[in-house]
Amino acid sequence: MIHCTVSQNYLRPGFGGAGGIGNINGTQGTDGSGSGGGLFLVPQFFQVGNTIIAGNGCLGAGVCTAPDVYGTVASLGYNLIGATDANTGGWINVAPGLDRRGTVAIPLDPRLGPLQNNGGETPTMAPLAGSPAIDFGGPTGFSRDQAGQIRPVTVVGIQNGGDASDIGAYELQCSLDVPALSTARSGNGVTLSWPWPSRCFVLQQSSDLKNWVDSTYAINVVGNQNQVVINPAPGNLFFRLKK
């Protein structure tokens, strides 16, 4: 299963089995916990990569106490799994350090938008601002997402050693609007600001207008603005937003 999104599937408490994908051999799970709301496997071995399996809860329960995945799963890397559990949700990580996984006690929120028409022939769930799925995918050879859009597209300028594609079925695309970068004096320093969110634009700096590098100054979101406060000013520096 590559570049898929399995989310918002629910089970009745006390019943195991797949709310999203599973029951590969046709048997109904009866582990008694409602485990595997996203992916349920008995007993087959399954490979998953660049996939979101998160936000699959237990219908009628305020807090789901079961993992998103149940069964023997081999990670191909670059997955976002909301809740795994070593006792009831077997997970063989064959790509150490390349998955983003939460636990039943501390689930990982994928921050996905609603299932809706985001282009293409089928509804999709696009990552929202701040989603841990953005730009944390890895190379798979798939050059299009579920909506038929180009993949990968670097959105926030952050990579984890992969190809900067988004985890899941949908790839965020660049904004068509060109943001304006503003500067203002602030005491002995300067404040840079530009509209938030500004997808696909990276703040860069240069001391000579020839050699540009990605800026390492901290970016804070204040209202609807990205802001960088430099205090005191380090000397002559030039800044730009690069798409």
N, C-alpha and C positions, 0 to 999 in steps of 0.2 A: 504494500500500500504506500504510494508515493504522492506527496503534495496533495493530501486530502485534509478536510476539516470535518471532524465528528464532534458535534457540540449540541447541547440542549436536548438530549435524549433522556427520558425518564423511565423509571421502573417502579412497580409497586413494592413497598418495603416488605421484606421477607421472601422475595422471589429473585433468584439469580437469572442470568441470561442477558442477551444483548438488547439494549435499547437502540443502539446504533448499528453496529456490524458484528456478526458472530454466528454462533451455533453452526460452525463449519460442518460438523458431521450430523447435523439435524437433531441433536439431543438438547433438551431444555435443561439449563443449569438449575440446580436446587441447592446452592450452597447456603441459602437462608439469610443472606445479607443484602441482597440487591446489588451485588458486585457486578462490575463489567457493564455499566450503563453506556459506555462508549464503545468498548470492544470486549467481546466475550469469546473465548476459545477453549474448546474441549474436544480432544486433547491436542489439536494440531499446533505445530510450530509455525509462527507467522513473522514476517519481516515488515518493519515499518520505518519509513524515512521521510523527513521533511513534512511531517504530519502533525496537526493539532488534534489531540483527543482530550478535551477539557470541558468543564461545565456540564457534565452529565450527572444529574442528581437522582434523588429518590422521590418520586411523586408523593406529595402530601407531607413530606418531612421538611421542617424548617432548615435543618442542616443535614446534608447527606453524609453518612459515616462510612461509605463504601468507596473503593477506588474506581477510577474511570476505566481501568483495564483489568481484566481477569484472564489468566492463562499464561502460556509460555510465549513470550514475544521477544524477537531479536531486533535490537535497534540497529538501523543503518545510519544513525546519526541525524542531528539537526531536527529532533522532534520537540514538541512542547506538550507535555503530559500534565494535566491539571493535578491529578492525585494518583500516586502509586502507593502500593502497600506491599512490603516484602513478604508478608504472611499470606495474603490472599490474591495479590495481583502480580504474578511472576513476571519479571522483566530482566532479560539477559542483555546487558549493555555491551555490545561488541564495538562500540565507538566511544570510549571513555571521554568524558568532558564535553561532548558535542550535543548533548540533550539538555533541555531545560525542563526540569520536573519538580512538581510539588508533592506534597504528601496529603494523606487524609486529614491530618491535624493542621497542616499549613498548606492549603491548596494554592496552585499558581493560576491566577486569573489571566486568560488570554486576551482580555479586553477586545472583544469582537462586537461589531455592529449587528443590527438585526438581519435576519434572513430576508433579503429583498433583491430587487432588480438592480444590480450594479453593472449591467451590461452583459452581453452574451445571451445564451439560450436558456440558462437556468439561474435561479436565485443563488446568491452567494452571501457570505458573511465577511465583510471587509474589516481588517484590523483597524482599531481606533488609535488615536494619538496616544503614545505611551505604551502601546502593546509590545510585550516581549517577543512577539513573533516577527516584528518588522526588521528586515535586513539580517536575520539570524539564521537563514537557511543555508544549505550547502549545494554543491553541484550535483545535478541529476541527469542532465541532458535534455530536460524538458524546457523548451524555449517559449512556451505559452502557458498562461494560467487557465483556470476553468472558464473565464469570461473571454478567452481568446486574446488577452493582452500579452505584451512582451514581458518576458521574465529572463533574467533578473533586472530590477530597476532599483538603484541605490536611492534611498529616501532620506535617511538621516546621517549618512556618512559613517556609520558604525558597522564594523564587520567582525565576525568571530572566527576568521580563518576560512570561511566558506566563500561563496560567490555573491553574497549580499542579497540573495533572493529572500522573499518572505516565507516563513513557515506556513504551510496550509495551502488551500486551494486558490486563494486570491492574492494577486500581486498589486500592491499600491503603486499608482503611477505618479509621474511628476505633475506638479501644479502648473497650470497654464499661465498663472499670474506671476509676474516678476516682482518680488518684494523689494521695497526701497529700504536701504540701509541708512539710518540716521545717526548722527553723533551729537553729543551735548556735553559741555563741561560740567563736572561734578566735583567741587572742591579742588583738590590738587590733581584730580584725575579726569577721566572721561567715561561716559556711558554710551555704549552702542546699543541700538535697538532696531528691530525689524518685525514685521507682522508674524504672529504665530497662529496656526501652523504654516510653515513654508516648506513644503515637501521638496526634496531633491536639491536643496540649496545648502551649501556648506560654507561656514565662515572661514575665510583665509586671511593671512597676514603676511606682510613683507616689509623689509626695512629699506628696500631700494627700488621697488616697483618692477623688479625683474624676476626675483626668486620668490615664489609664493609657496607657503606651506599651510596646512590646516591649522587653525588656531587652537591652542590648548586652554584658553581661558574658559572658565565655567560659564555656561549659558543657563540662565534662570528664566522661567516663564512667569511674567507679571501681567495679569489680566489677559489681554489678547496680543501681548508683545513678548518677543524674545529679547532678553537684555543681558549685556555683558558689562560689568563694572570693573574698570581698571584704575586702581588707586593705590599708590601714586602712579602717574603716567611714566613709563619706562624710557621715554625718549621718542624719537621719530618712528612711528609705525604707520603703515597704510593697511587698510582693511577692505575686503570685498566679499560679496556673496557669489559663489561659483555654483552653477548648475551641474 
